[in-house]
């Protein structure tokens, strides 16, 4: 297990330092996760694991409140032009970069220009159709758009828009350095092992949804990679680790024992759903897609596997995201109805002697293999023989795209338990606007509807546009919601840790955290 240090505990090291110097022991918190970050550079990765570390090193112009609405943060105010094509922002004065240089409008311009540069951000399209950034004075800047973009302000509250200081050098940024203005400063990143962060004494909380308005109470945050869930749990019990994702099967026992606190994140923005290879049979016919939807009972499956830790999701966007309305989506959804599934399969020519054969792709972790086995059994009851292939999410993304781009493949088309997490319904544009994230379901009509969700900035009008897209995707059985949240949303916390909070869209916040002695 790469880099996992057992033996000489941090309490011994800190205590020895205190004895030698006479100083009070530093407050250090260790957060163990199943995987490492991909990059320190917010423009070079898209994983939740990376995003959660960026939250600590960098800050954003806006910040989400606990309801997921974008509020002022580094930017204290902004104005939008009458035509909706330009935004003028005013920064708070006195924000400092970790290298003791002032953060100003030039750093904002550096960040955005870099996102659109020769090696653009992986989330470049989520910034919107930005044409230019003009520095008006050190605390004022203007962003100009080529067309209206309804998701711009929410994006400025997300970690993918993290502001980086212009003192970052291209040679080392992202691999070993990252200079921001966030609550913690980077000490070191030992790849595959840990990210060590020290509290930033100059930090001011200007918009994050916690009580602490100043720097963190703890002195050091160590984000450690511990792939095995049982090893994380053992380390939690011995005190080597303070916060970690526990093994799902052990959560009821942990709750019953009271030895650790269980924190469940709300409003994660995560959506797990069925999608299909529609470039060839059987799922080029809507009836086959509908049959899978009617034949599977997500509520029963998640109750068995997750208990009360997940919720049935009817919409193509997750709870807490603008446009999610469970009752609206249910109108166009597919309730569990095996008889209807059988009827559709009969229309297609399938039956007991001629089952529909396919393959279900599933990504690893979170007990999803057990979930897939329940769905497999449900499908078998109506005459769908679905083999299961389990793989990491990166491999699955590539396989799904490959399947959609292989219309002449003689093997049956596949379907998959896909997942995405996002803060705004603009995720539907990324997934389904031609050519789409996976080259899957796409039509000119859908493209036009998705364009409207982007170019409409009036909230009420945008809601109508978003729900038009939701209805279209569901009626065409292209995107079938299953459950939310989907991954990394349960944290086990040692009792001496107080004030740990998970903000919306799965952003752990450590500003209020204090370590007690019991």
C-alpha positions in Angstrom: 0.0 0.0 0.0 2.0 2.9 -1.3 3.2 5.3 1.3 0.9 4.3 4.2 2.8 5.0 7.4 1.9 2.9 10.4 4.1 2.6 13.5 5.4 5.9 14.8 2.2 8.0 15.2 1.9 11.7 14.6 1.0 12.2 18.2 4.4 10.9 19.2 6.2 13.1 16.7 4.2 16.2 17.7 4.6 15.4 21.3 8.4 15.0 21.0 8.6 18.4 19.2 6.6 20.0 22.1 8.9 18.5 24.7 12.0 19.7 22.9 10.8 23.3 22.3 8.4 23.8 25.2 5.8 24.8 22.6 2.2 23.7 22.6 1.5 20.7 20.4 0.3 21.6 17.0 -3.2 20.6 16.0 -2.9 18.2 13.1 -5.7 16.4 11.3 -5.3 13.4 9.0 -8.0 12.7 6.4 -7.6 9.4 4.6 -9.1 8.7 1.2 -9.1 5.8 -1.2 -7.1 7.6 -3.9 -4.8 10.5 -4.6 -5.2 13.7 -6.5 -4.4 13.9 -10.2 -2.9 17.4 -10.1 -2.5 20.5 -8.0 -3.6 22.5 -11.0 -7.4 23.1 -11.2 -7.1 23.2 -15.0 -5.5 19.8 -15.3 -8.0 17.4 -13.6 -11.7 16.7 -13.1 -11.8 14.2 -10.3 -13.6 14.7 -7.0 -10.4 13.7 -5.2 -8.5 16.6 -6.9 -11.3 19.1 -6.4 -11.5 18.5 -2.7 -7.8 19.3 -2.2 -8.1 22.4 -4.5 -10.8 23.6 -2.1 -8.1 23.9 0.6 -5.4 25.5 -1.4 -7.4 27.9 -3.6 -10.5 30.1 -3.3 -13.2 31.1 -5.7 -14.8 34.4 -6.7 -18.2 33.2 -5.5 -19.1 30.5 -3.0 -22.0 28.1 -2.6 -24.3 28.5 0.5 -25.6 25.3 2.0 -28.6 25.4 -0.4 -26.2 25.4 -3.4 -26.8 29.0 -4.4 -23.9 31.1 -5.5 -23.0 34.0 -3.2 -20.3 36.7 -3.0 -16.9 35.5 -1.8 -13.6 36.8 -3.1 -15.8 39.0 -5.4 -17.8 41.2 -3.1 -20.2 42.4 -5.9 -20.8 42.3 -9.6 -23.0 43.9 -12.2 -24.3 42.4 -15.4 -24.8 44.5 -18.5 -28.3 45.0 -20.0 -27.5 42.7 -22.9 -26.2 40.0 -20.6 -22.8 39.9 -22.4 -20.5 41.5 -19.8 -19.9 41.1 -16.1 -18.1 43.6 -14.0 -16.7 42.3 -10.7 -15.4 44.1 -7.6 -12.9 42.2 -5.5 -12.5 42.4 -1.7 -9.4 44.3 -0.7 -6.6 42.7 1.3 -6.7 39.1 -0.1 -3.2 37.6 0.0 -1.6 34.9 -2.0 0.4 32.2 -0.2 3.7 33.8 -1.4 2.7 37.1 0.4 1.8 39.0 -2.7 -1.6 40.7 -2.9 -4.3 39.0 -4.9 -5.8 41.3 -7.4 -7.6 41.6 -10.8 -4.4 40.6 -12.6 -4.5 37.2 -10.9 -8.1 36.7 -12.1 -7.1 37.6 -15.6 -4.1 35.2 -15.4 -6.4 32.4 -14.2 -9.1 32.9 -16.9 -6.7 33.5 -19.8 -4.8 30.4 -18.8 -8.0 28.4 -18.9 -8.4 29.4 -22.6 -4.7 29.2 -23.5 -2.5 26.9 -25.5 -3.1 24.1 -23.0 -6.7 24.9 -22.0 -8.5 23.8 -18.9 -10.2 20.4 -19.1 -13.4 22.3 -18.0 -12.9 25.1 -20.5 -16.4 24.9 -21.9 -17.9 25.3 -18.4 -16.4 28.8 -18.2 -18.7 29.7 -21.0 -18.1 31.7 -24.2 -15.6 34.2 -22.7 -14.0 36.5 -25.2 -11.9 38.7 -22.9 -11.0 39.7 -19.4 -10.1 43.4 -18.9 -8.4 44.7 -15.7 -10.0 48.0 -14.9 -8.1 48.6 -11.7 -6.5 46.3 -9.1 -9.8 45.4 -7.6 -12.1 45.6 -10.6 -12.3 43.5 -13.8 -14.7 42.9 -16.6 -15.5 39.6 -18.3 -17.0 39.8 -21.8 -19.0 37.0 -23.5 -19.8 36.3 -27.1 -23.2 35.1 -26.1 -25.3 34.9 -22.9 -24.3 32.1 -20.6 -26.8 31.1 -17.8 -24.3 28.9 -15.9 -21.5 31.4 -15.6 -22.1 32.7 -12.0 -22.7 29.2 -10.5 -19.4 28.1 -12.2 -17.5 30.8 -10.4 -18.5 29.2 -7.1 -17.1 25.8 -8.1 -13.6 24.5 -7.5 -13.0 24.1 -11.2 -12.9 28.0 -11.3 -10.3 28.2 -8.5 -8.3 31.4 -8.6 -4.6 30.8 -9.0 -2.0 33.4 -8.3 0.1 34.7 -11.3 3.3 33.8 -9.4 2.8 30.2 -10.3 5.4 29.0 -12.7 4.5 26.8 -15.6 7.5 24.5 -15.0 6.3 23.3 -11.6 2.7 24.3 -11.2 0.4 21.3 -10.8 3.1 18.8 -10.2 4.9 20.1 -7.1 3.6 23.6 -6.5 0.3 25.4 -6.3 0.1 29.0 -5.0 -3.4 30.2 -4.1 -5.2 32.2 -1.5 -7.1 29.4 0.3 -7.3 28.4 3.9 -4.3 26.1 3.7 -0.8 26.4 2.1 0.8 23.5 0.2 3.8 22.0 2.1 4.4 19.0 -0.1 2.7 16.5 -2.3 4.2 13.0 -2.2 2.4 11.3 -5.1 0.5 8.2 -4.1 1.0 9.0 -0.5 -0.1 12.3 1.0 -0.7 16.0 0.5 0.5 18.0 3.4 -1.1 21.4 4.0 -0.4 24.1 6.7 -2.9 26.6 7.8 -2.8 30.0 6.1 -2.7 32.6 8.8 -3.8 35.4 6.3 -6.9 33.6 5.2 -10.3 35.4 5.5 -13.5 33.6 5.0 -15.5 35.9 2.8 -18.4 33.6 1.8 -18.0 30.0 2.8 -21.0 28.6 4.8 -19.3 28.2 8.1 -18.9 30.3 11.3 -15.2 30.9 11.3 -14.4 34.1 9.5 -10.6 33.7 9.8 -7.9 31.1 9.3 -8.4 27.5 10.2 -8.2 26.5 13.9 -6.1 23.4 13.1 -2.4 23.9 12.2 -1.9 21.2 9.7 -4.2 19.1 7.4 -2.7 15.9 5.9 -4.7 14.3 3.1 -3.5 10.7 3.0 -4.0 8.0 0.4 -5.2 4.7 1.9 -6.8 2.5 -0.8 -8.2 -0.3 1.4 -11.4 0.6 3.3 -10.7 -1.8 6.2 -7.2 -0.3 6.6 -8.8 3.2 6.8 -11.2 1.9 9.4 -8.5 0.3 11.5 -6.5 3.6 11.4 -9.6 5.5 12.5 -10.0 3.3 15.5 -6.3 3.6 16.6 -6.3 7.4 16.0 -3.8 7.4 13.2 -6.5 8.9 11.0 -9.2 11.4 12.0 -11.6 11.4 9.1 -12.1 8.7 6.4 -14.6 7.0 4.1 -15.6 3.8 6.0 -16.4 0.4 4.5 -20.1 0.5 3.6 -20.8 -2.9 5.1 -19.4 -1.6 8.5 -21.5 1.6 8.7 -24.4 0.1 10.7 -22.0 -1.4 13.3 -20.1 1.8 13.5 -23.3 3.7 14.2 -24.5 1.2 16.7 -21.2 1.3 18.6 -21.0 5.1 18.8 -17.2 4.8 18.5 -17.1 7.2 15.5 -19.4 9.8 14.2 -21.0 9.3 10.7 -21.4 12.4 8.6 -23.5 12.0 5.4 -23.2 14.7 2.8 -26.3 16.3 1.4 -26.8 18.0 -2.0 -23.8 16.3 -3.5 -24.9 17.0 -7.1 -24.2 13.3 -7.9 -26.5 11.4 -10.3 -26.2 7.7 -11.1 -28.2 6.7 -14.2 -28.7 4.2 -17.0 -27.5 5.2 -20.4 -27.3 3.1 -23.6 -25.4 2.3 -26.7 -27.9 3.5 -29.3 -25.7 3.1 -32.4 -26.8 -0.5 -32.9 -29.3 -3.1 -31.6 -30.9 -3.7 -29.2 -30.8 -0.2 -27.8 -31.2 1.7 -31.0 -34.9 0.9 -30.4 -36.5 3.0 -27.7 -38.5 0.0 -26.5 -35.4 -1.9 -25.5 -34.2 1.1 -23.4 -37.7 1.4 -21.8 -37.7 -2.3 -21.0 -34.5 -2.0 -19.0 -36.0 1.1 -17.2 -39.3 -0.7 -16.3 -37.5 -4.0 -15.4 -35.2 -2.5 -12.7 -36.3 -1.3 -9.3 -33.7 1.2 -8.0 -35.6 1.8 -4.7 -35.4 -1.8 -3.7 -31.8 -2.1 -4.8 -30.5 0.9 -2.9 -32.5 0.0 0.2 -30.8 -3.3 0.3 -27.3 -2.0 -0.4 -27.2 1.5 1.1 -30.1 1.5 3.5 -31.0 5.2 4.2 -27.7 6.5 2.8 -28.9 7.1 -0.8 -32.1 8.3 -2.4 -34.1 7.3 -5.4 -33.4 9.8 -8.1 -36.0 10.4 -10.9 -34.4 13.3 -12.6 -31.4 13.4 -15.0 -29.9 16.0 -12.6 -29.3 15.5 -8.9 -31.2 16.8 -5.9 -30.0 20.2 -4.9 -29.2 21.2 -8.5 -31.3 24.0 -10.2 -34.1 22.4 -12.1 -34.4 19.2 -10.1 -38.0 18.5 -9.2 -38.9 14.9 -8.3 -42.6 15.3 -9.0 -42.0 16.9 -12.4 -39.6 14.1 -13.4 -41.9 11.3 -12.1 -44.4 12.3 -14.8 -42.0 11.1 -17.5 -40.2 8.4 -15.5 -40.4 4.6 -15.6 -41.7 3.1 -12.4 -40.9 -0.6 -11.7 -43.3 -2.5 -14.0 -41.9 -5.9 -15.1 -45.1 -6.7 -16.9 -44.7 -3.6 -19.1 -41.1 -4.6 -19.7 -42.1 -8.0 -20.8 -44.7 -6.6 -23.1 -42.1 -4.3 -24.8 -39.7 -7.2 -25.2 -42.4 -9.3 -26.8 -43.0 -6.5 -29.3 -39.4 -6.6 -30.2 -39.4 -10.4 -30.7 -37.8 -11.5 -27.5 -39.1 -14.2 -25.3 -38.2 -17.2 -23.1 -36.4 -19.0 -26.0 -34.9 -15.8 -27.3 -33.8 -13.5 -24.4 -32.3 -10.1 -25.0 -28.6 -10.4 -24.4 -26.5 -7.4 -23.4 -23.6 -6.3 -21.1 -23.9 -3.9 -18.2 -20.8 -1.7 -17.5 -20.3 -0.8 -13.8 -17.5 1.2 -12.2 -15.7 0.0 -9.1 -16.2 0.9 -5.5 -19.1 1.8 -3.3 -20.6 -1.7 -3.3 -21.8 -1.0 -6.9 -21.0 -4.6 -7.8 -23.6 -5.8 -5.4 -26.1 -3.2 -6.7 -25.4 -4.5 -10.3 -26.1 -8.1 -9.2 -29.5 -7.0 -7.9 -30.3 -5.3 -11.2 -29.0 -8.3 -13.1 -31.5 -10.5 -11.3 -34.3 -8.1 -11.9 -33.6 -8.0 -15.6 -33.4 -11.8 -15.8 -36.9 -12.0 -14.5 -38.3 -10.3 -17.7 -35.9 -12.1 -20.1 -33.0 -9.8 -20.3 -29.6 -11.6 -19.9 -27.1 -9.0 -18.8 -23.6 -9.9 -18.1 -21.7 -7.6 -15.8 -18.3 -6.0 -16.5 -16.7 -4.0 -13.6 -13.9 -1.5 -14.3 -12.5 1.8 -13.0 -14.4 4.9 -14.0 -11.8 6.1 -16.5 -11.8 2.8 -18.4 -15.6 2.8 -18.3 -15.8 6.3 -19.8 -13.6 5.2 -22.7 -15.5 1.9 -23.2 -18.8 3.7 -23.4 -17.6 6.1 -26.0 -16.0 3.3 -28.0 -19.3 1.4 -27.9 -21.3 4.3 -29.2 -18.7 4.9 -32.0 -18.9 1.3 -33.2 -22.2 0.9 -35.1 -20.9 -2.0 -37.2 -19.8 -4.1 -34.2 -21.8 -7.4 -34.5 -22.1 -7.8 -30.7 -25.1 -6.6 -28.9 -25.0 -2.9 -27.7 -24.2 -2.4 -24.1 -25.7 -0.2 -21.3 -24.0 1.3 -18.3 -24.5 2.6 -14.8 -23.0 6.0 -15.5 -22.3 8.7 -13.0 -21.7 12.4 -13.0 -21.6 15.1 -10.4 -22.1 18.8 -11.1 -23.5 21.9 -9.5 -25.7 23.1 -12.4 -28.0 21.6 -15.1 -25.3 22.7 -17.6 -24.1 19.1 -17.1 -26.8 18.0 -19.5 -25.1 20.1 -22.2 -21.8 18.4 -21.5 -23.4 15.0 -21.7 -25.8 15.2 -24.5 -25.1 18.2 -26.9 -23.5 16.9 -30.1 -21.1 15.2 -30.2 -21.7 14.5 -26.5 -19.4 13.3 -23.8 -19.7 9.7 -25.0 -20.9 10.1 -28.6 -24.3 8.7 -27.5 -27.9 9.8 -27.9 -28.1 13.1 -29.9 -30.5 14.9 -32.1 -30.7 18.4 -33.7 -33.8 19.1 -31.7 -32.1 18.2 -28.4 -29.1 20.3 -29.4 -31.3 23.4 -29.9 -33.0 22.8 -26.5 -29.6 22.5 -24.8 -28.4 25.7 -26.4 -31.4 27.5 -24.9 -30.5 26.3 -21.4 -27.1 28.0 -21.8 -28.2 31.3 -23.4 -31.1 31.9 -21.1 -30.1 33.9 -18.0 -33.5 34.8 -16.6 -34.0 32.2 -13.8 -37.7 31.5 -14.5 -37.2 31.2 -18.3 -34.1 29.0 -17.7 -36.0 26.6 -15.5 -38.6 26.1 -18.3 -35.7 25.4 -20.7 -34.0 23.0 -18.4 -37.2 21.0 -17.7 -37.9 20.8 -21.4 -34.6 19.0 -21.8 -35.3 16.8 -18.8 -38.7 15.8 -20.4 -37.1 15.1 -23.8 -34.3 12.9 -22.4 -36.7 10.9 -20.2 -39.4 10.4 -22.9 -36.7 9.1 -25.2 -35.3 6.9 -22.4 -31.8 8.2 -23.0 -31.0 9.2 -19.4 -32.7 7.1 -16.7 -32.1 8.4 -13.2 -31.3 5.7 -10.6 -30.1 7.2 -7.3 -28.2 9.9 -5.6 -25.6 10.4 -4.1 -23.2 8.0 -5.8 -19.7 8.0 -4.2 -17.6 9.4 -1.4 -20.5 11.0 0.5 -20.1 9.2 3.8 -17.4 10.2 6.3 -16.5 8.5 9.6 -15.1 11.0 12.0 -13.3 10.5 15.3 -15.1 11.9 18.4 -12.4 14.5 19.2 -13.0 16.2 15.8 -15.5 18.9 16.2 -16.9 21.3 13.5 -16.3 19.1 10.4 -18.8 20.1 7.7 -19.5 19.0 4.1 -20.7 21.8 1.9 -23.0 21.3 -1.1 -21.6 19.4 -4.1 -19.3 17.4 -1.8 -16.9 20.1 -0.7 -15.5 19.2 2.8 -14.8 22.3 4.8 -12.3 22.3 7.7 -12.4 26.0 8.8 -14.6 25.3 11.8 -12.7 22.1 12.8 -11.2 21.9 16.3 -9.5 19.0 18.0 -10.7 18.3 21.5 -9.0 16.1 24.1 -12.2 14.3 25.1 
